[in-house]
């Protein structure tokens, strides 16, 4: 599903104009990004948590060249689904 598909579905289910839904969705995305940039987790009860995870420095191997390289420590955004969400997906897939 694309962002446009999501906007269309939300618009149909809420009877709100697609342009307003798009503005709200864009605002949500920007707010989550800004929070993660400030190292603040975003908790959405019943859905999941957007969080920043720290990856330590490590040595990786380039198999093609047969060399080692150092991957510096860095932070990455991550999403952890809630137990309710995971359970719903697990039941739907079976």
N, C-alpha and C positions, 0 to 999 in steps of 0.2 A: 504494500500500500504506500502510495506517495503522499506528500504533504497536501497536494491538491485533492486527492481522494479523501483524506482525513477531513479536510475543510468541508467538502461536499457532504460527507456523512453527518458531521456535527451540525451543519446548517440544516439539513433535512430533519434531523431528530429534534432540534431545538427551535426550529422555525425562525432562526436568526439569519440575517443577510450574510452571504458568503464573505463579503469584504470585511464585515465586522468580526466574523469568526477568524479570518486570516490575521487581522490585527491582533486579536487576543492570543492566537497561537504563536505568532511571532514574538509577542511580548513575553509569553511564558518561556519560550526558548531562550530569549535574551536574558531573562531574569535568572534562569538556571545557569546559563553560561557565566553571568556576572558573579553569582554566588560561588560557583566552583572556582572561579579565578581568585576570589577572596578566601579560598580554602574553607568555605562554609558548605556543609552537606545540605541537600534538599530532601526532606522527608515527605512523601505523599502516602498517607495511610491507606492501606488496601491496594496500593499499586507498587511502591518500591522506594528505593533510596538512590539518589544520584550523589556520588561521593568522589573525592580525590584520593587516589592511591599512590603511594610512593614506591618507586622501583629503585632498588639499590644499583650501584655500579656493578657491571659484570663483564666478563670476558666472553666474547662470542667467536665463533669460528666461521671463516669464509671458506666453504668446502671447495669452490671452484679454484681459488688461488692457493689454498692450503695455508692460509695465514690466520693469525688471531687479531682481533681488534677489540678495543675497549668501548663498551657502550656506557656512556656516563649515566649517573643517577638522574632520574627524572620523575615527574608527576604525570599521571594519566587520569582522565575521567573514567568513571566506572558506574555501572548500574547494577543494583542488587534488587531483584524482585521480592515482593513481600511473600510470605507463606501462603496467603489467600490467593494471590495472583499465580504463584507456582502451582498450587493445587488445582486451580481452574484450568490452566493450560494442560496439566498432566491428565486430567479427566477428559478434556476435549480431544486430545491426540489419540488416546487409547481406543 
